[in-house]
């Protein structure tokens, strides 16, 4: 059972990881992530190393304090056929790896390529790995990903993002349950088997609907139930990115996160935004 906010703060402020997804998809997304990191509104950034804005953004990411911000790989297996185009559906990725050895070989090669591209640009291993559209947990992907992480980083593997729902109410809770049902429990079991750490629960799932006030209400509700080890994902941007259907929602998220004022240490309900790597190490 998850601790209540009162229980979670009994020994001090709760350490919460707020993670920006989709860095590298567009310059406006990159800029939003960097501003929020500098203002300490977020503590992790997931990077899409196959997208056009990745390399320019990586140069700026290297300036961030790695003790305050986890920089990780946002595994991207559904890139548009052309830059700025629409992403393909997920059905092929859900089915093909189970049926075709060639599909598994292509996914394995892509995992290795994306990890190498991250290492080359950042000069270090990713602090974590998760998946764009949660593909890291899919059957046929998770096995290859966990095996590669265990092989590549045997002494200090990156943490993996769990999709265990942290919010189970209404349509947002239903969507979170559907996401987790696509392989979340199997990923967690596989990670334990290989000694790879995972986050605790996932918050931030919603349908990208509503205005800024609605997103702020959601954010405050997620933070109220968040506990140590949870990840709250977000998708902020300063502007629209070609081909992205969630541009308006991204801009609303950015405005709300930038203005976010949390209870300070020493106040009731105090929250400390911290990288999950520090939380897992007892920080």
N, C-alpha and C positions, 0 to 999 in steps of 0.2 A: 504494500500500500504506500502511496506517495505521502510524504509528510505534508501537513498543513503549513501555510505560511508562518503561523505562530511557532510550530515545532521546528520549522526550518531555520528560524532566526534565533532560537533559544541560545545558541552559542556564538552569535555574531552574525554579520551580514552574509546573505546567500551569495555564492559565487556562480554567476550565470554566464554562459558563453552565447553571445549573439553573433551569428555568422552571416556575412554577405555572400550570396551565391552569384555565379555568372560573371565574375571578373574576367575581362578579356572579350566578352561578347560585343562591347561597344565602348567608346571613349567616355560617354556620359555615365555609364555604369561604373567604369574605372574611377572617374572623378568623384562620384558619390561615395564609393567605398573608401577612398583615400581621405576625404573630408571627415567621414564618420569615424575612421580609425584615429585620425589626429585629434578629434574631439572626444575620444574614448567613449563613443556611443556603441561601438561594436568591438569584438575581440577575436574575430576569425574572418578569413577571406578565402573563398573557394574559387580556384582559377581554371578557366577553360583555355588550355594551352594550344588548341588548334584554331582558335578564332583570331580575326584580324587585329584586334586591339590588344592581344596578349603581350607581345614583345615590348611595345612602347610602355605598357602598363607595368610590366615586370621591373623595368628600370626604376620606376617610382616606388614600387612595393619594397624593393631592397632597402629603402631608407627607413622603413618602419622598424620600430623596436620589436625584435622577435620575442622579447620577454613579455610584451603586452598584447601581441597579435599573432595568432597562429595563421600561417599561410599554407594552404593545402591545395590538392588537386581535386577539381570538380570534374570527374570523369565524364567525358562527352562522347557519346556513341550515337547521337542522332543529329549530326550536323546537316544543315541544308545542302542541297545539291549545288547551289550557287550562293555566293555571299549575298546576304540580305533576303534570301528566300525563306519559305516556310519550312519548318522542321518536319521530317516524316513522322508518321504515327509509330506507336510502340509495338504494334502487333508482331511485326517481323522480328524485332529483337526479343520478344517474349517467346517466339516459337522456333525460329531458325537455329539457335544454338543447341536446342534439344534434338534436332533432326539431322543437321548437316555438319560433318567434321570440318568442312571448309569454313563455315561460319565461326566455329570455335577457334580455328587457327587465326582467322582475321581479327577476332576480338582479342586474343592473346597478344598478337602483334601490336594492336592499337593500345592496349594497356601498357605494354613496354615502351612504346614510342612516346606516349603522353607522360609517363614517369620520367623518361630521359629528357624530354623537352622542358619539363619543370626543373629538373636538376641542372640542366645547362643554363637556363635563364636565371635561376635563383642561387646557384652555387651550393645547394644543399638539398637534402631529401625533403619531401612535403611533411608538414607537421601532422596532416590528416589526409584521408581520402574519402570522398563521398561521390555521389553521382548526380549529374544533371538529369532531372526527371526521375531520380532515385534508381537509375539503372544499375548501380553497384550491387544491389541486392537481388537482381533477377537470376533465375536459374540459368546456368551456362555462362554467366558473367561472374557471379560471386565466387565460384570455385576457382576460376582462373585468376581473379584479382587477389584473393587471399593467398593462393599459392605463390604468386609473384611477390607480394609484399613480404611473405615469410622468407622467400629465397633472397630477395634483394636487400632486406633490412633485418637480418636475423637478431641483432642485438638490441635495436631500438626501433621497432616498427611504428609507423604512423597509426594514430587512432582512426577508427572507422565510425562513420555516423550511423547510429541506430535509428530506425524508423518507428520504434515503439511509441504509440501515441501518448502525448502528454496532455491532450485535450480531447475529451470524448463526448462533447455536447453538440447537439444540433447538426446542421449540414457540414460544418467544419470538422466535427468529430467523425462523421461518417466518411468524409474524404480521407481523413487521417487513417482510419481503420482499413479502407480499401488500399491505400498505399502500403501500409504494413503487411497486408495480406499478400502482396506480390513477392514476398520473400524475406521479410524482415526477421522473422524468428529463425529461419534457416541460416541467414547471414550471421546472426548473433551466436548461434551454436557453432558454426564453422570458425568464427573468430576466436571463441574460447578454446576450441580444439587446437588452434595454432598459436595460442598465446598472444593474440593481437588485441589491444584494448579497444573498447567501444564507448561511445557516449551512452547516457542512460535513457533518455526519452527525447522525442522530437516535438517541438512546439513551432508555431508559425504557419501551419497548414491552413489554408482557406481558399476560396474560389476566386480570388483577385477582384472581388466585387465590393461595392459600397464606396462611400466618400471618405475623405480624410478623417472625419470624426468617427466613422465606423471602424476604420483601421486603428485609430488611437484606442478605442474601446477594446478592440481585440488584443492589442499589444499589452495593455494594462491587465487584462484578464489572464493572458499567458504568463506575464511576469508574476502575477499573484500566486499562481500554482507552481511556478518553476522551482526546482530543487537542484541541489548540487549534482553536477554531472549531466544536466540537461543541455540541449542545444536548441536555441531559438533561431530558426533560419529567417532571412529576409532578402528582399530583392530590390533594393533602392536604385534609383537612377536620377540624374539631373535632367534628362530629356529622353526623347524617344529614340529607339534603335531600329533601323530598317528590318522588317520581317518579324519583329517581336510583337505578339498580340497583347502583351501586358504593359505597354508603355505608360498608360495613364496610372495604373496601379503602382508601378515602380516609382513614379514621381510623387504620388501620395505617400508612399512608404518613406521616401527620403525626407519629405517635409516633416513628417511626424517624428522620425528618429532623430533628426537634427535638433528638434525642439524638445526632445525627451528630457525631463527632469526627474531623476530618481531620488528616493529618500537617501540621505547621506549616512555614512557610517556613524553609529550612535543614535540614529533616529529609528523609531519603530518601522519594521519592514525594510530595513536597509538592504540594498543590493549592490554587489560589487561585480562589474562586468569584467570578466577575466578569460584568458585563453584556456581552453579545456585541457591542454597539455599540462598547465600549471596545476589545475584542479586534480588531474589524475596522479600527479606527483605529490599531492598533499599540500599544495600551495593555496 
